[in-house]
Amino acid sequence: MEFDQSHQDTLDQAGGEVIELGNRLADRDPEADLWDIASGMLAGAVQFWLYSRQPCEDPNCESCVEVNTAARRLAALKQEIEELAKESEYYHSPHDADVGRA
């Protein structure tokens, strides 16, 4: 994804705050399952993302065409998640089942 600097700064700030929240929740309860924390955070992020992508009242609005149905919003969400995941330093792991072993 390509963003201008202002949008990139906002994206970086929001992402950083989410990471900090996850770390605080994990530190607060060392027995907590990190997957549960991450899933809860993802659920909240998905809700906010879907809220932010609600189309306007004009069913013919060209600006909203990519998100003017639930199916289109879900497709856009999946595409953005895939792009962000692939950009993550954690996308590949040395322990992935498909990593070659010498």
Helices and strands as residue ranges (DSSP letters): H 5-28, H 34-52, G 62-67, H 70-87
